[in-house]
Amino acid sequence: MSPTDMGKRSYWFPAKRWGWGWGFPSSWQGWATFALYFGALWLSAYVFPPGERTAWFILTTVLITAALLIVSWIRGEPAKWRWGKR
C-alpha cells in the first residue's frame, strides 16, 4: 500500500449511480457478505418452511436483511441520493 492510499478507505459496496443505496459488491469481502446473506436466507427457508412457519420465516428474513443493511451502511460508500454523476 502506497502512502497516498493509506488515507483512502476501501468500500465493499459502492454507491449506486442513480438513486439511493448500494450496488453490487466491489471486493471479495462484499461478495462473501452476499454469499452469507443468501446462505442464511436458504437456511431460514429450510428451518422455517414458509408454508408451515410463515411468521418465523418472515421474522428471520427481516433480521437477516437488516444485518445486510447494517453491514452495507458500515462498509459501503456514504449513502445519499445520486443523479448519475460520481
MARTI-296705 format. One record per residue: residue number from 1; chain; x, y, z of N, C-alpha, C, CB in turn. Coordinates in pm, whole numbers, padded with zeros to 5 digits. Glycine has a CB too. Example, Ala and Ser with C-alpha at 12.3 -4.5 7.8 and 13.67 -1.06 7.14 Angstrom:
BEGIN
  tordren  kolmar      nu      nv      nw     cau     cav     caw      cu      cv      cw     cbu     cbv     cbw
        1       A   01319  -00569   00780   01230  -00450   00780   01320  -00330   00780   01131  -00447   00905
        2       A   01285  -00225   00708   01367  -00106   00714   01290   00003   00787   01408  -00060   00572
# end
This chain:
BEGIN
  tordren  kolmar      nu      nv      nw     cau     cav     caw      cu      cv      cw     cbu     cbv     cbw
        1       A   00085  -00116   00000   00000   00000   00000   00090   00124   00000  -00097  -00001   00122
        2       A   00064   00211  -00090   00146   00331  -00101   00099   00435   00002   00141   00389  -00245
        3       A   00184   00531   00034   00145   00634   00131   00021   00713   00089   00260   00731   00153
        4       A  -00001   00728  -00043  -00119   00803  -00087  -00247   00723  -00069  -00104   00844  -00233
        5       A  -00236   00590  -00065  -00354   00505  -00047  -00391   00486   00099  -00329   00371  -00111
        6       A  -00303   00522   00190  -00327   00494   00331  -00447   00571   00386  -00204   00528   00413
        7       A  -00475   00689   00333  -00589   00765   00381  -00720   00725   00318  -00565   00910   00358
        8       A  -00716   00647   00211  -00837   00606   00142  -00898   00483   00207  -00808   00579  -00006
        9       A  -01028   00481   00214  -01098   00366   00270  -01151   00282   00155  -01215   00411   00364
       10       A  -01129   00153   00164  -01182   00066   00058  -01323   00024   00096  -01091  -00059   00036
       11       A  -01415   00046   00005  -01555   00013   00028  -01587  -00124  -00028  -01648   00119  -00033
       12       A  -01667  -00199   00046  -01711  -00329  -00002  -01827  -00313  -00099  -01752  -00420   00114
       13       A  -01906  -00208  -00078  -02024  -00185  -00160  -02021  -00041  -00213  -02154  -00210  -00079
       14       A  -02001  -00023  -00343  -02002   00113  -00398  -02145   00167  -00405  -01937   00115  -00538
       15       A  -02154   00298  -00406  -02285   00362  -00417  -02341   00340  -00557  -02277   00513  -00384
       16       A  -02472   00333  -00567  -02536   00325  -00698  -02519   00457  -00770  -02687   00289  -00684
       17       A  -02515   00452  -00900  -02501   00575  -00978  -02631   00656  -00976  -02460   00543  -01122
       18       A  -02744   00588  -00982  -02875   00653  -00980  -02951   00609  -00856  -02956   00620  -01109
       19       A  -03010   00703  -00784  -03091   00669  -00669  -03013   00663  -00541  -03159   00539  -00692
       20       A  -03070   00596  -00442  -03012   00588  -00310  -02975   00444  -00280  -03109   00642  -00203
       21       A  -02861   00423  -00220  -02823   00288  -00179  -02695   00241  -00242  -02933   00192  -00212
       22       A  -02677   00109  -00241  -02552   00050  -00286  -02576  -00046  -00400  -02482  -00022  -00171
       23       A  -02471  -00064  -00480  -02477  -00157  -00592  -02417  -00291  -00553  -02406  -00101  -00714
       24       A  -02378  -00367  -00654  -02316  -00497  -00629  -02179  -00478  -00563  -02301  -00576  -00760
       25       A  -02133  -00577  -00490  -02004  -00566  -00420  -01888  -00539  -00515  -01977  -00693  -00342
       26       A  -01786  -00471  -00461  -01667  -00441  -00540  -01543  -00507  -00482  -01647  -00290  -00549
       27       A  -01559  -00592  -00381  -01445  -00660  -00320  -01487  -00802  -00281  -01393  -00582  -00196
       28       A  -01389  -00883  -00251  -01421  -01020  -00213  -01498  -01023  -00080  -01292  -01103  -00202
       29       A  -01471  -00925   00008  -01543  -00922   00135  -01693  -00895   00111  -01484  -00814   00227
       30       A  -01722  -00808   00015  -01862  -00781  -00018  -01930  -00903  -00077  -01871  -00666  -00116
       31       A  -01858  -00974  -00165  -01916  -01096  -00223  -01934  -01204  -00117  -01827  -01149  -00336
       32       A  -01841  -01212  -00021  -01857  -01308   00089  -01978  -01273   00174  -01730  -01312   00177
       33       A  -02001  -01142   00194  -02118  -01098   00268  -02246  -01138   00196  -02113  -00946   00289
       34       A  -02248  -01118   00063  -02363  -01160  -00017  -02385  -01311  -00005  -02344  -01121  -00165
       35       A  -02277  -01388  -00013  -02290  -01534  -00004  -02346  -01574   00132  -02153  -01601  -00027
       36       A  -02297  -01512   00239  -02351  -01540   00373  -02498  -01501   00383  -02269  -01466   00480
       37       A  -02534  -01389   00322  -02673  -01343   00324  -02764  -01446   00257  -02686  -01207   00255
       38       A  -02729  -01487   00136  -02815  -01581   00065  -02812  -01720   00130  -02772  -01592  -00081
       39       A  -02698  -01757   00187  -02692  -01883   00262  -02782  -01879   00385  -02549  -01913   00303
       40       A  -02782  -01765   00454  -02869  -01751   00571  -03016  -01752   00532  -02836  -01622   00647
       41       A  -03050  -01691   00418  -03188  -01696   00370  -03230  -01839   00337  -03206  -01607   00247
       42       A  -03140  -01912   00272  -03170  -02051   00239  -03190  -02133   00366  -03058  -02113   00152
       43       A  -03100  -02114   00463  -03111  -02186   00589  -03241  -02152   00661  -02990  -02155   00678
       44       A  -03278  -02025   00657  -03405  -01983   00718  -03523  -02053   00652  -03421  -01830   00708
       45       A  -03522  -02061   00519  -03631  -02128   00448  -03632  -02278   00477  -03619  -02103   00297
       46       A  -03515  -02335   00501  -03506  -02477   00532  -03557  -02507   00674  -03361  -02526   00517
       47       A  -03515  -02424   00769  -03553  -02446   00909  -03699  -02405   00934  -03460  -02367   01002
       48       A  -03740  -02295   00872  -03876  -02245   00888  -03944  -02242   00751  -03877  -02102   00952
       49       A  -03995  -02354   00704  -04059  -02357   00571  -04170  -02251   00563  -04118  -02498   00541
       50       A  -04164  -02165   00460  -04260  -02054   00451  -04406  -02097   00455  -04236  -01977   00325
       51       A  -04439  -02214   00404  -04577  -02259   00404  -04625  -02312   00537  -04594  -02364   00302
       52       A  -04530  -02348   00625  -04568  -02406   00754  -04544  -02312   00872  -04490  -02534   00776
       53       A  -04433  -02239   00867  -04397  -02149   00977  -04373  -02010   00921  -04271  -02200   01053
       54       A  -04476  -01955   00863  -04466  -01829   00789  -04416  -01714   00876  -04601  -01793   00730
       55       A  -04469  -01700   00995  -04429  -01588   01081  -04280  -01595   01116  -04513  -01588   01210
       56       A  -04231  -01714   01151  -04089  -01729   01183  -04002  -01704   01061  -04061  -01869   01239
       57       A  -04047  -01750   00946  -03970  -01726   00824  -03961  -01577   00794  -04035  -01800   00705
       58       A  -04071  -01505   00806  -04071  -01361   00780  -03981  -01289   00881  -04214  -01303   00786
       59       A  -03991  -01326   01008  -03909  -01263   01110  -03760  -01283   01084  -03945  -01319   01247
       60       A  -03720  -01407   01053  -03578  -01431   01027  -03532  -01362   00900  -03551  -01581   01018
       61       A  -03618  -01355   00799  -03582  -01285   00675  -03561  -01136   00701  -03692  -01305   00567
       62       A  -03647  -01077   00782  -03631  -00934   00816  -03502  -00912   00894  -03753  -00884   00899
       63       A  -03471  -00999   00989  -03349  -00984   01069  -03223  -01003   00984  -03349  -01084   01184
       64       A  -03225  -01102   00896  -03110  -01127   00809  -03089  -01009   00714  -03129  -01259   00729
       65       A  -03197  -00956   00659  -03187  -00842   00569  -03141  -00717   00644  -03323  -00816   00500
       66       A  -03187  -00698   00766  -03141  -00586   00847  -02990  -00595   00873  -03217  -00581   00982
       67       A  -02942  -00717   00896  -02798  -00736   00916  -02720  -00698   00789  -02768  -00882   00955
       68       A  -02772  -00736   00672  -02707  -00699   00546  -02705  -00547   00529  -02778  -00765   00426
       69       A  -02814  -00481   00562  -02819  -00335   00550  -02722  -00267   00645  -02961  -00285   00577
       70       A  -02707  -00320   00765  -02612  -00264   00861  -02469  -00278   00810  -02627  -00332   00999
       71       A  -02435  -00395   00759  -02301  -00416   00703  -02279  -00324   00583  -02281  -00563   00662
       72       A  -02381  -00310   00498  -02369  -00221   00382  -02350  -00077   00426  -02493  -00234   00292
       73       A  -02419  -00036   00529  -02408   00101   00579  -02267   00128   00634  -02514   00127   00689
       74       A  -02213   00029   00706  -02081   00045   00768  -01970   00035   00665  -02061  -00060   00877
       75       A  -01977  -00063   00574  -01868  -00091   00482  -01891  -00039   00339  -01845  -00239   00477
       76       A  -02001   00032   00318  -02029   00086   00185  -01999   00235   00177  -02175   00062   00148
       77       A  -02002   00288   00054  -01985   00431   00037  -02097   00504   00111  -01983   00470  -00113
       78       A  -02072   00626   00154  -02179   00700   00223  -02305   00708   00136  -02130   00841   00258
       79       A  -02416   00680   00198  -02543   00677   00126  -02598   00820   00110  -02647   00588   00201
       80       A  -02634   00852  -00012  -02703   00977  -00042  -02768   00961  -00178  -02605   01101  -00040
       81       A  -02860   01048  -00209  -02929   01041  -00338  -02833   01084  -00447  -03057   01130  -00338
       82       A  -02825   01007  -00554  -02734   01037  -00666  -02812   01050  -00794  -02626   00928  -00680
       83       A  -02766   01139  -00880  -02835   01168  -01006  -02750   01132  -01127  -02872   01315  -01011
       84       A  -02671   01028  -01118  -02596   00979  -01233  -02451   01022  -01238  -02662   01024  -01355
       85       A  -02410   01114  -01156  -02270   01157  -01154  -02200   01094  -01033  -02258   01313  -01149
       86       A  -02076   01065  -01048  -01999   01004  -00937  -01932   01110  -00857  -01895   00905  -00989
# end
